[in-house]
Amino acid sequence: MVTVMVSLQEIFGDSAQVKVLEFLLLNLKDTMMISDVAKGARVANSTTARVVEPLIQSGVAREIRIGKQIRIIRLNEEDEKAKLLLRLIDGLKNLEGKRQTQQAEEEQSLLKESKASKKNRTKS
């Protein structure tokens, strides 16, 4: 799973539904059984089965039932709410990329300053 450093959990809280939603958003091309989603989101199977219901009801997720017990879940990429959430995830990824670039530039600058300072001290 791709890790978003600024996660939905940081913004919306560390609830099971947020964990499941974030997992579905980050794995949007995958069709998974409830147990796969539970494992990936690090939430109990029974909790996952319960918290996907509002996502299905709202249209954000789709469910395919195979028999009586097998439930296949995936993000509904056609849903406008899901599209907005995907844009939010992309925006968070971009923010994190910018933050990492800025941090690397600051580290490079500090390293250059440190080298220049050492060079000046050895000349003295």
VMD Tcl script that builds the backbone (N, CA, C; Angstrom):
set m [mol new atoms 372]
animate dup $m
set s [atomselect $m all]
$s set {name element resname resid chain x y z} {
  {N N MET 1 A 0.842 -1.178 0.000}
  {CA C MET 1 A 0.000 0.000 0.000}
  {C C MET 1 A 0.889 1.244 0.000}
  {N N VAL 2 A 0.503 2.216 -0.809}
  {CA C VAL 2 A 1.206 3.482 -0.841}
  {C C VAL 2 A 0.857 4.238 0.427}
  {N N THR 3 A 1.840 4.830 1.055}
  {CA C THR 3 A 1.582 5.562 2.283}
  {C C THR 3 A 1.469 7.047 1.977}
  {N N VAL 4 A 0.413 7.637 2.423}
  {CA C VAL 4 A 0.237 9.078 2.316}
  {C C VAL 4 A 0.644 9.648 3.665}
  {N N MET 5 A 1.716 10.455 3.687}
  {CA C MET 5 A 2.221 10.940 4.966}
  {C C MET 5 A 1.182 11.803 5.682}
  {N N VAL 6 A 0.532 12.699 4.957}
  {CA C VAL 6 A -0.575 13.438 5.539}
  {C C VAL 6 A -1.795 12.606 5.199}
  {N N SER 7 A -2.223 11.784 6.118}
  {CA C SER 7 A -3.284 10.836 5.812}
  {C C SER 7 A -4.653 11.401 6.161}
  {N N LEU 8 A -5.658 10.745 5.645}
  {CA C LEU 8 A -7.024 11.125 6.002}
  {C C LEU 8 A -7.244 10.965 7.492}
  {N N GLN 9 A -6.551 10.001 8.098}
  {CA C GLN 9 A -6.691 9.771 9.533}
  {C C GLN 9 A -6.215 10.975 10.338}
  {N N GLU 10 A -5.166 11.641 9.868}
  {CA C GLU 10 A -4.678 12.834 10.567}
  {C C GLU 10 A -5.699 13.961 10.503}
  {N N ILE 11 A -6.438 14.017 9.410}
  {CA C ILE 11 A -7.396 15.101 9.209}
  {C C ILE 11 A -8.745 14.775 9.840}
  {N N PHE 12 A -9.238 13.540 9.605}
  {CA C PHE 12 A -10.590 13.176 10.006}
  {C C PHE 12 A -10.667 12.273 11.227}
  {N N GLY 13 A -9.529 11.879 11.776}
  {CA C GLY 13 A -9.530 11.024 12.958}
  {C C GLY 13 A -9.210 9.583 12.606}
  {N N ASP 14 A -8.866 8.846 13.633}
  {CA C ASP 14 A -8.379 7.482 13.473}
  {C C ASP 14 A -9.526 6.479 13.642}
  {N N SER 15 A -10.583 6.658 12.849}
  {CA C SER 15 A -11.713 5.739 12.960}
  {C C SER 15 A -11.573 4.609 11.953}
  {N N ALA 16 A -12.272 3.538 12.206}
  {CA C ALA 16 A -12.232 2.383 11.300}
  {C C ALA 16 A -12.740 2.765 9.916}
  {N N GLN 17 A -13.779 3.579 9.864}
  {CA C GLN 17 A -14.333 3.957 8.561}
  {C C GLN 17 A -13.332 4.782 7.763}
  {N N VAL 18 A -12.614 5.662 8.406}
  {CA C VAL 18 A -11.601 6.470 7.715}
  {C C VAL 18 A -10.473 5.567 7.220}
  {N N LYS 19 A -10.057 4.605 8.042}
  {CA C LYS 19 A -8.999 3.675 7.627}
  {C C LYS 19 A -9.423 2.874 6.398}
  {N N VAL 20 A -10.649 2.359 6.418}
  {CA C VAL 20 A -11.160 1.573 5.297}
  {C C VAL 20 A -11.286 2.450 4.057}
  {N N LEU 21 A -11.834 3.638 4.211}
  {CA C LEU 21 A -11.986 4.551 3.077}
  {C C LEU 21 A -10.634 4.893 2.472}
  {N N GLU 22 A -9.676 5.218 3.306}
  {CA C GLU 22 A -8.342 5.559 2.807}
  {C C GLU 22 A -7.722 4.372 2.072}
  {N N PHE 23 A -7.893 3.180 2.603}
  {CA C PHE 23 A -7.359 1.992 1.944}
  {C C PHE 23 A -8.000 1.804 0.565}
  {N N LEU 24 A -9.318 1.965 0.492}
  {CA C LEU 24 A -10.002 1.835 -0.804}
  {C C LEU 24 A -9.530 2.901 -1.790}
  {N N LEU 25 A -9.339 4.118 -1.320}
  {CA C LEU 25 A -8.875 5.212 -2.192}
  {C C LEU 25 A -7.472 4.952 -2.717}
  {N N LEU 26 A -6.621 4.410 -1.877}
  {CA C LEU 26 A -5.235 4.168 -2.276}
  {C C LEU 26 A -5.087 2.899 -3.115}
  {N N ASN 27 A -6.117 2.079 -3.137}
  {CA C ASN 27 A -6.098 0.826 -3.906}
  {C C ASN 27 A -7.303 0.771 -4.834}
  {N N LEU 28 A -7.566 1.877 -5.512}
  {CA C LEU 28 A -8.807 2.017 -6.260}
  {C C LEU 28 A -8.972 1.049 -7.411}
  {N N LYS 29 A -7.919 0.537 -7.961}
  {CA C LYS 29 A -8.031 -0.385 -9.091}
  {C C LYS 29 A -8.279 -1.826 -8.643}
  {N N ASP 30 A -8.147 -2.084 -7.349}
  {CA C ASP 30 A -8.270 -3.442 -6.838}
  {C C ASP 30 A -9.703 -3.756 -6.428}
  {N N THR 31 A -10.107 -4.967 -6.722}
  {CA C THR 31 A -11.369 -5.510 -6.239}
  {C C THR 31 A -11.000 -6.515 -5.167}
  {N N MET 32 A -11.526 -6.314 -3.955}
  {CA C MET 32 A -11.071 -7.112 -2.821}
  {C C MET 32 A -12.229 -7.657 -2.011}
  {N N MET 33 A -11.964 -8.786 -1.378}
  {CA C MET 33 A -12.928 -9.303 -0.418}
  {C C MET 33 A -12.821 -8.467 0.854}
  {N N ILE 34 A -13.861 -8.529 1.666}
  {CA C ILE 34 A -13.880 -7.790 2.936}
  {C C ILE 34 A -12.620 -8.104 3.749}
  {N N SER 35 A -12.214 -9.358 3.773}
  {CA C SER 35 A -11.044 -9.747 4.565}
  {C C SER 35 A -9.768 -9.072 4.040}
  {N N ASP 36 A -9.664 -8.870 2.718}
  {CA C ASP 36 A -8.505 -8.172 2.147}
  {C C ASP 36 A -8.487 -6.705 2.572}
  {N N VAL 37 A -9.659 -6.088 2.517}
  {CA C VAL 37 A -9.777 -4.685 2.938}
  {C C VAL 37 A -9.441 -4.570 4.419}
  {N N ALA 38 A -9.973 -5.483 5.220}
  {CA C ALA 38 A -9.720 -5.469 6.670}
  {C C ALA 38 A -8.229 -5.579 6.952}
  {N N LYS 39 A -7.580 -6.514 6.288}
  {CA C LYS 39 A -6.147 -6.708 6.502}
  {C C LYS 39 A -5.358 -5.459 6.082}
  {N N GLY 40 A -5.673 -4.933 4.908}
  {CA C GLY 40 A -4.954 -3.758 4.409}
  {C C GLY 40 A -5.181 -2.515 5.247}
  {N N ALA 41 A -6.406 -2.360 5.745}
  {CA C ALA 41 A -6.742 -1.183 6.560}
  {C C ALA 41 A -6.407 -1.387 8.033}
  {N N ARG 42 A -6.012 -2.617 8.375}
  {CA C ARG 42 A -5.692 -2.978 9.762}
  {C C ARG 42 A -6.877 -2.769 10.704}
  {N N VAL 43 A -7.992 -3.337 10.259}
  {CA C VAL 43 A -9.247 -3.259 10.999}
  {C C VAL 43 A -9.826 -4.678 11.029}
  {N N ALA 44 A -10.513 -5.021 12.075}
  {CA C ALA 44 A -11.117 -6.350 12.184}
  {C C ALA 44 A -12.115 -6.591 11.051}
  {N N ASN 45 A -12.244 -7.845 10.630}
  {CA C ASN 45 A -13.186 -8.201 9.559}
  {C C ASN 45 A -14.610 -7.745 9.870}
  {N N SER 46 A -15.057 -8.017 11.087}
  {CA C SER 46 A -16.431 -7.659 11.454}
  {C C SER 46 A -16.637 -6.142 11.430}
  {N N THR 47 A -15.630 -5.413 11.862}
  {CA C THR 47 A -15.705 -3.946 11.839}
  {C C THR 47 A -15.719 -3.452 10.399}
  {N N THR 48 A -14.869 -4.029 9.567}
  {CA C THR 48 A -14.816 -3.634 8.156}
  {C C THR 48 A -16.165 -3.889 7.493}
  {N N ALA 49 A -16.743 -5.060 7.746}
  {CA C ALA 49 A -18.057 -5.390 7.168}
  {C C ALA 49 A -19.104 -4.361 7.575}
  {N N ARG 50 A -19.000 -3.876 8.798}
  {CA C ARG 50 A -19.965 -2.875 9.292}
  {C C ARG 50 A -19.708 -1.501 8.686}
  {N N VAL 51 A -18.431 -1.058 8.620}
  {CA C VAL 51 A -18.156 0.320 8.194}
  {C C VAL 51 A -18.207 0.515 6.681}
  {N N VAL 52 A -18.177 -0.577 5.901}
  {CA C VAL 52 A -18.317 -0.390 4.452}
  {C C VAL 52 A -19.762 -0.110 4.063}
  {N N GLU 53 A -20.705 -0.483 4.927}
  {CA C GLU 53 A -22.123 -0.281 4.596}
  {C C GLU 53 A -22.452 1.175 4.253}
  {N N PRO 54 A -22.073 2.165 5.088}
  {CA C PRO 54 A -22.365 3.554 4.714}
  {C C PRO 54 A -21.641 3.990 3.427}
  {N N LEU 55 A -20.467 3.432 3.180}
  {CA C LEU 55 A -19.740 3.760 1.954}
  {C C LEU 55 A -20.477 3.211 0.732}
  {N N ILE 56 A -21.035 2.026 0.875}
  {CA C ILE 56 A -21.824 1.431 -0.208}
  {C C ILE 56 A -23.125 2.206 -0.386}
  {N N GLN 57 A -23.803 2.502 0.719}
  {CA C GLN 57 A -25.076 3.225 0.661}
  {C C GLN 57 A -24.920 4.606 0.033}
  {N N SER 58 A -23.792 5.259 0.296}
  {CA C SER 58 A -23.571 6.600 -0.253}
  {C C SER 58 A -23.083 6.562 -1.703}
  {N N GLY 59 A -22.726 5.371 -2.187}
  {CA C GLY 59 A -22.262 5.238 -3.565}
  {C C GLY 59 A -20.761 5.337 -3.732}
  {N N VAL 60 A -20.033 5.630 -2.666}
  {CA C VAL 60 A -18.575 5.775 -2.734}
  {C C VAL 60 A -17.908 4.432 -3.037}
  {N N ALA 61 A -18.477 3.357 -2.507}
  {CA C ALA 61 A -17.949 2.011 -2.753}
  {C C ALA 61 A -19.024 1.170 -3.429}
  {N N ARG 62 A -18.572 0.137 -4.136}
  {CA C ARG 62 A -19.491 -0.808 -4.772}
  {C C ARG 62 A -19.279 -2.186 -4.159}
  {N N GLU 63 A -20.350 -2.947 -4.115}
  {CA C GLU 63 A -20.276 -4.293 -3.555}
  {C C GLU 63 A -20.816 -5.288 -4.569}
  {N N ILE 64 A -20.123 -6.403 -4.669}
  {CA C ILE 64 A -20.596 -7.524 -5.471}
  {C C ILE 64 A -20.673 -8.709 -4.515}
  {N N ARG 65 A -21.822 -9.336 -4.461}
  {CA C ARG 65 A -21.988 -10.504 -3.594}
  {C C ARG 65 A -21.847 -11.768 -4.435}
  {N N ILE 66 A -21.043 -12.682 -3.924}
  {CA C ILE 66 A -20.879 -13.984 -4.552}
  {C C ILE 66 A -21.374 -15.005 -3.536}
  {N N GLY 67 A -22.509 -15.571 -3.811}
  {CA C GLY 67 A -23.109 -16.472 -2.845}
  {C C GLY 67 A -23.653 -15.679 -1.668}
  {N N LYS 68 A -23.748 -16.355 -0.548}
  {CA C LYS 68 A -24.305 -15.707 0.638}
  {C C LYS 68 A -23.249 -15.029 1.493}
  {N N GLN 69 A -21.995 -15.460 1.411}
  {CA C GLN 69 A -21.005 -14.960 2.356}
  {C C GLN 69 A -19.884 -14.146 1.747}
  {N N ILE 70 A -19.605 -14.304 0.488}
  {CA C ILE 70 A -18.471 -13.597 -0.110}
  {C C ILE 70 A -18.918 -12.233 -0.613}
  {N N ARG 71 A -18.246 -11.205 -0.096}
  {CA C ARG 71 A -18.541 -9.828 -0.491}
  {C C ARG 71 A -17.282 -9.227 -1.102}
  {N N ILE 72 A -17.416 -8.739 -2.318}
  {CA C ILE 72 A -16.316 -8.086 -3.024}
  {C C ILE 72 A -16.580 -6.587 -2.973}
  {N N ILE 73 A -15.564 -5.839 -2.601}
  {CA C ILE 73 A -15.698 -4.386 -2.420}
  {C C ILE 73 A -14.652 -3.677 -3.277}
  {N N ARG 74 A -15.045 -2.555 -3.835}
  {CA C ARG 74 A -14.085 -1.684 -4.508}
  {C C ARG 74 A -14.627 -0.264 -4.505}
  {N N LEU 75 A -13.736 0.671 -4.729}
  {CA C LEU 75 A -14.136 2.065 -4.827}
  {C C LEU 75 A -14.983 2.241 -6.076}
  {N N ASN 76 A -16.002 3.054 -6.003}
  {CA C ASN 76 A -16.849 3.349 -7.157}
  {C C ASN 76 A -16.293 4.599 -7.839}
  {N N GLU 77 A -15.458 4.390 -8.829}
  {CA C GLU 77 A -14.779 5.502 -9.504}
  {C C GLU 77 A -15.739 6.406 -10.280}
  {N N GLU 78 A -16.968 5.969 -10.478}
  {CA C GLU 78 A -17.966 6.772 -11.195}
  {C C GLU 78 A -18.667 7.771 -10.268}
  {N N ASP 79 A -18.607 7.536 -8.980}
  {CA C ASP 79 A -19.296 8.374 -8.002}
  {C C ASP 79 A -18.580 9.707 -7.832}
  {N N GLU 80 A -19.342 10.796 -7.841}
  {CA C GLU 80 A -18.755 12.139 -7.719}
  {C C GLU 80 A -18.051 12.342 -6.380}
  {N N LYS 81 A -18.607 11.794 -5.300}
  {CA C LYS 81 A -17.965 11.919 -3.988}
  {C C LYS 81 A -16.632 11.184 -3.986}
  {N N ALA 82 A -16.602 10.008 -4.592}
  {CA C ALA 82 A -15.354 9.243 -4.680}
  {C C ALA 82 A -14.322 10.010 -5.492}
  {N N LYS 83 A -14.756 10.656 -6.577}
  {CA C LYS 83 A -13.845 11.456 -7.407}
  {C C LYS 83 A -13.246 12.609 -6.598}
  {N N LEU 84 A -14.083 13.263 -5.795}
  {CA C LEU 84 A -13.577 14.345 -4.939}
  {C C LEU 84 A -12.566 13.818 -3.920}
  {N N LEU 85 A -12.873 12.677 -3.338}
  {CA C LEU 85 A -11.955 12.083 -2.361}
  {C C LEU 85 A -10.635 11.684 -3.017}
  {N N LEU 86 A -10.691 11.199 -4.241}
  {CA C LEU 86 A -9.461 10.862 -4.970}
  {C C LEU 86 A -8.625 12.105 -5.241}
  {N N ARG 87 A -9.297 13.209 -5.560}
  {CA C ARG 87 A -8.559 14.471 -5.760}
  {C C ARG 87 A -7.920 14.934 -4.457}
  {N N LEU 88 A -8.614 14.729 -3.346}
  {CA C LEU 88 A -8.046 15.070 -2.039}
  {C C LEU 88 A -6.800 14.237 -1.772}
  {N N ILE 89 A -6.867 12.938 -2.022}
  {CA C ILE 89 A -5.708 12.055 -1.826}
  {C C ILE 89 A -4.554 12.505 -2.715}
  {N N ASP 90 A -4.839 12.818 -3.977}
  {CA C ASP 90 A -3.785 13.298 -4.888}
  {C C ASP 90 A -3.175 14.600 -4.378}
  {N N GLY 91 A -4.021 15.491 -3.884}
  {CA C GLY 91 A -3.524 16.744 -3.331}
  {C C GLY 91 A -2.637 16.527 -2.122}
  {N N LEU 92 A -3.023 15.590 -1.267}
  {CA C LEU 92 A -2.205 15.274 -0.090}
  {C C LEU 92 A -0.861 14.678 -0.500}
  {N N LYS 93 A -0.876 13.833 -1.527}
  {CA C LYS 93 A 0.376 13.266 -2.034}
  {C C LYS 93 A 1.278 14.380 -2.580}
  {N N ASN 94 A 0.685 15.315 -3.320}
  {CA C ASN 94 A 1.464 16.429 -3.865}
  {C C ASN 94 A 2.051 17.295 -2.761}
  {N N LEU 95 A 1.248 17.568 -1.741}
  {CA C LEU 95 A 1.748 18.341 -0.599}
  {C C LEU 95 A 2.927 17.642 0.055}
  {N N GLU 96 A 2.809 16.327 0.217}
  {CA C GLU 96 A 3.885 15.572 0.848}
  {C C GLU 96 A 5.133 15.606 -0.019}
  {N N GLY 97 A 4.962 15.495 -1.335}
  {CA C GLY 97 A 6.108 15.565 -2.247}
  {C C GLY 97 A 6.805 16.913 -2.147}
  {N N LYS 98 A 6.023 17.986 -2.091}
  {CA C LYS 98 A 6.592 19.327 -1.947}
  {C C LYS 98 A 7.326 19.459 -0.617}
  {N N ARG 99 A 6.723 18.915 0.448}
  {CA C ARG 99 A 7.344 18.994 1.770}
  {C C ARG 99 A 8.672 18.249 1.783}
  {N N GLN 100 A 8.697 17.078 1.153}
  {CA C GLN 100 A 9.935 16.302 1.110}
  {C C GLN 100 A 11.004 17.005 0.283}
  {N N THR 101 A 10.606 17.622 -0.814}
  {CA C THR 101 A 11.554 18.371 -1.649}
  {C C THR 101 A 12.126 19.548 -0.865}
  {N N GLN 102 A 11.263 20.269 -0.186}
  {CA C GLN 102 A 11.704 21.403 0.616}
  {C C GLN 102 A 12.641 20.951 1.728}
  {N N GLN 103 A 12.320 19.856 2.368}
  {CA C GLN 103 A 13.163 19.334 3.443}
  {C C GLN 103 A 14.529 18.929 2.897}
  {N N ALA 104 A 14.561 18.295 1.732}
  {CA C ALA 104 A 15.834 17.891 1.121}
  {C C ALA 104 A 16.666 19.118 0.755}
  {N N GLU 105 A 16.019 20.155 0.238}
  {CA C GLU 105 A 16.732 21.389 -0.106}
  {C C GLU 105 A 17.313 22.050 1.138}
  {N N GLU 106 A 16.540 22.056 2.227}
  {CA C GLU 106 A 17.033 22.634 3.482}
  {C C GLU 106 A 18.219 21.842 4.016}
  {N N GLU 107 A 18.161 20.525 3.915}
  {CA C GLU 107 A 19.269 19.686 4.372}
  {C C GLU 107 A 20.518 19.930 3.535}
  {N N GLN 108 A 20.341 20.085 2.222}
  {CA C GLN 108 A 21.468 20.385 1.329}
  {C C GLN 108 A 22.091 21.726 1.692}
  {N N SER 109 A 21.253 22.702 1.956}
  {CA C SER 109 A 21.732 24.029 2.319}
  {C C SER 109 A 22.517 23.983 3.630}
  {N N LEU 110 A 22.006 23.259 4.622}
  {CA C LEU 110 A 22.703 23.128 5.902}
  {C C LEU 110 A 24.033 22.411 5.736}
  {N N LEU 111 A 24.043 21.396 4.877}
  {CA C LEU 111 A 25.282 20.662 4.616}
  {C C LEU 111 A 26.327 21.569 3.974}
  {N N LYS 112 A 25.911 22.384 3.009}
  {CA C LYS 112 A 26.830 23.317 2.359}
  {C C LYS 112 A 27.379 24.326 3.362}
  {N N GLU 113 A 26.478 24.849 4.226}
  {CA C GLU 113 A 26.898 25.799 5.249}
  {C C GLU 113 A 27.892 25.158 6.207}
  {N N SER 114 A 27.654 23.918 6.576}
  {CA C SER 114 A 28.536 23.202 7.481}
  {C C SER 114 A 29.914 23.003 6.851}
  {N N LYS 115 A 29.940 22.626 5.579}
  {CA C LYS 115 A 31.210 22.427 4.877}
  {C C LYS 115 A 31.972 23.737 4.758}
  {N N ALA 116 A 31.246 24.818 4.449}
  {CA C ALA 116 A 31.881 26.126 4.329}
  {C C ALA 116 A 32.441 26.576 5.668}
  {N N SER 117 A 31.712 26.312 6.741}
  {CA C SER 117 A 32.160 26.678 8.080}
  {C C SER 117 A 33.412 25.910 8.458}
  {N N LYS 118 A 33.450 24.617 8.147}
  {CA C LYS 118 A 34.647 23.801 8.435}
  {C C LYS 118 A 35.838 24.304 7.626}
  {N N LYS 119 A 35.574 24.660 6.383}
  {CA C LYS 119 A 36.636 25.133 5.516}
  {C C LYS 119 A 37.233 26.434 6.076}
  {N N ASN 120 A 36.386 27.321 6.524}
  {CA C ASN 120 A 36.822 28.596 7.102}
  {C C ASN 120 A 37.616 28.373 8.387}
  {N N ARG 121 A 37.210 27.402 9.204}
  {CA C ARG 121 A 37.919 27.120 10.454}
  {C C ARG 121 A 39.304 26.535 10.195}
  {N N THR 122 A 39.420 25.719 9.180}
  {CA C THR 122 A 40.735 25.115 8.895}
  {C C THR 122 A 41.684 26.133 8.300}
  {N N LYS 123 A 41.162 27.183 7.655}
  {CA C LYS 123 A 42.016 28.247 7.113}
  {C C LYS 123 A 42.562 29.131 8.220}
  {N N SER 124 A 41.817 29.221 9.314}
  {CA C SER 124 A 42.222 30.136 10.408}
  {C C SER 124 A 43.367 29.629 11.198}
}
mol reanalyze $m
mol bondsrecalc $m
mol representation Tube
mol addrep $m
